[in-house]
């Protein structure tokens, strides 16, 4: 059995999309798993310069060595 088309559309469920099923408080939650292409098309939530990235990576490397 499938949910009605109106509910599928509102939930962003498209043909052949993958979903995650969860039980929360006795309720079945169905959520679409976003495709990588869709995620890459969204604007970045965080912006850093290459210099900031390299500095952060260097700090993480030092931390991992200790």
KEFIMI-761644 format. One record per residue: x, y, z negated of N, C-alpha, C in turn; residue number from 1. Coordinates in Angstrom, 3 decimals. Layout:
BEGIN
X:Y:Z:X:Y:Z:X:Y:Z:NUM
...
//
This chain:
BEGIN
0.848:-1.183:0.000:0.000:0.000:0.000:0.887:1.238:0.000:1
0.529:2.211:0.799:1.268:3.457:0.899:0.446:4.591:0.322:2
1.118:5.608:-0.227:0.361:6.778:-0.685:-0.252:7.489:0.525:3
-1.324:8.250:0.316:-1.930:8.990:1.427:-0.920:9.946:2.081:4
-1.098:10.220:3.370:-0.176:11.060:4.130:0.023:12.420:3.462:5
-1.045:13.010:2.955:-0.938:14.325:2.308:0.064:14.283:1.145:6
0.011:13.229:0.338:0.943:13.095:-0.783:2.361:12.819:-0.291:7
2.494:11.981:0.751:3.820:11.700:1.311:4.457:12.983:1.825:8
3.668:13.805:2.516:4.185:15.069:3.043:4.628:15.996:1.917:9
3.816:16.119:0.884:4.151:16.993:-0.250:5.402:16.514:-0.981:10
5.602:15.198:-1.020:6.761:14.635:-1.723:8.003:14.585:-0.836:11
7.851:14.944:0.432:8.996:14.905:1.327:9.352:13.506:1.792:12
8.399:12.600:1.741:8.630:11.223:2.175:8.377:11.126:3.676:13
9.424:10.812:4.426:9.332:10.707:5.876:9.490:9.246:6.276:14
9.046:8.895:7.484:9.202:7.504:7.928:10.661:7.040:7.820:15
10.839:5.864:7.295:12.147:5.208:7.142:13.062:5.884:6.123:16
12.548:6.845:5.340:13.413:7.444:4.322:13.541:6.472:3.146:17
14.677:6.533:2.495:14.912:5.683:1.327:14.387:6.410:0.094:18
13.906:5.637:-0.877:13.331:6.222:-2.083:13.898:5.544:-3.326:19
13.740:6.228:-4.435:14.097:5.700:-5.747:12.800:5.570:-6.535:20
12.635:4.424:-7.171:11.470:4.198:-8.032:11.936:4.255:-9.483:21
11.194:5.008:-10.315:11.504:5.086:-11.738:10.214:4.952:-12.526:22
10.329:4.380:-13.709:9.207:4.348:-14.639:9.492:5.335:-15.762:23
8.586:6.263:-15.966:8.730:7.248:-17.034:7.401:7.345:-17.769:24
7.406:6.942:-19.019:6.194:7.037:-19.821:5.013:6.285:-19.218:25
5.280:5.120:-18.640:4.219:4.330:-18.047:3.772:4.806:-16.672:26
4.475:5.781:-16.107:4.139:6.309:-14.782:5.209:5.908:-13.787:27
4.789:5.572:-12.592:5.724:5.241:-11.519:6.080:6.521:-10.790:28
7.363:6.847:-10.744:7.865:8.034:-10.057:8.575:7.562:-8.794:29
8.206:8.135:-7.656:8.822:7.810:-6.373:9.468:9.090:-5.850:30
10.794:9.051:-5.636:11.507:10.225:-5.146:12.322:9.854:-3.924:31
12.314:10.722:-2.898:13.135:10.432:-1.731:14.611:10.620:-2.065:32
15.454:9.809:-1.446:16.898:9.974:-1.569:17.316:10.857:-0.401:33
17.893:12.024:-0.686:18.255:12.911:0.424:19.352:12.302:1.293:34
19.257:12.581:2.611:20.292:12.127:3.531:21.496:13.050:3.400:35
22.674:12.539:3.656:23.897:13.323:3.577:23.806:14.548:4.485:36
23.253:14.378:5.676:23.118:15.493:6.614:22.274:16.616:6.025:37
21.211:16.248:5.312:20.348:17.256:4.689:21.081:17.995:3.572:38
21.866:17.259:2.793:22.615:17.887:1.705:23.673:18.839:2.238:39
24.346:18.433:3.317:25.389:19.283:3.891:24.814:20.528:4.551:40
23.563:20.477:4.961:22.928:21.626:5.601:22.512:22.694:4.586:41
22.400:22.307:3.314:22.003:23.267:2.278:23.172:24.188:1.940:42
22.876:25.429:1.554:23.955:26.332:1.156:24.658:25.817:-0.102:43
25.933:26.100:-0.207:26.723:25.662:-1.360:26.225:26.344:-2.627:44
26.258:25.587:-3.723:25.868:26.165:-5.004:27.053:26.880:-5.648:45
28.260:26.467:-5.271:29.467:27.041:-5.853:30.411:27.401:-4.719:46
30.999:28.567:-4.807:31.983:28.965:-3.811:33.275:29.310:-4.521:47
34.372:28.710:-4.045:35.687:29.025:-4.595:36.660:29.194:-3.431:48
37.712:29.916:-3.678:38.731:30.085:-2.649:39.632:28.864:-2.639:49
40.405:28.730:-1.576:41.349:27.624:-1.483:42.383:27.717:-2.605:50
42.816:28.920:-2.929:43.789:29.106:-4.011:43.197:28.647:-5.347:51
41.926:28.967:-5.605:41.275:28.532:-6.843:41.161:27.020:-6.882:52
40.824:26.412:-5.739:40.707:24.962:-5.664:42.048:24.303:-5.966:53
43.115:24.804:-5.359:44.448:24.225:-5.578:44.872:24.370:-7.036:54
44.589:25.519:-7.635:44.928:25.742:-9.042:44.173:24.755:-9.929:55
42.883:24.591:-9.677:42.059:23.675:-10.450:42.555:22.237:-10.282:56
42.881:21.839:-9.046:43.386:20.497:-8.777:44.715:20.264:-9.498:57
45.567:21.273:-9.517:46.854:21.177:-10.217:46.625:20.987:-11.723:58
45.680:21.742:-12.286:45.370:21.616:-13.708:44.836:20.224:-14.024:59
43.977:19.691:-13.168:43.448:18.349:-13.385:44.552:17.300:-13.303:60
45.469:17.468:-12.373:46.576:16.516:-12.234:47.440:16.507:-13.491:61
47.746:17.704:-14.010:48.545:17.800:-15.233:47.813:17.139:-16.397:62
46.521:17.390:-16.485:45.726:16.817:-17.563:45.705:15.284:-17.474:63
45.609:14.751:-16.265:45.571:13.303:-16.063:46.897:12.646:-16.421:64
48.005:13.386:-16.275:49.322:12.848:-16.577:49.587:12.722:-18.071:65
48.846:13.485:-18.873:49.099:13.462:-20.325:48.235:12.453:-21.043:66
//
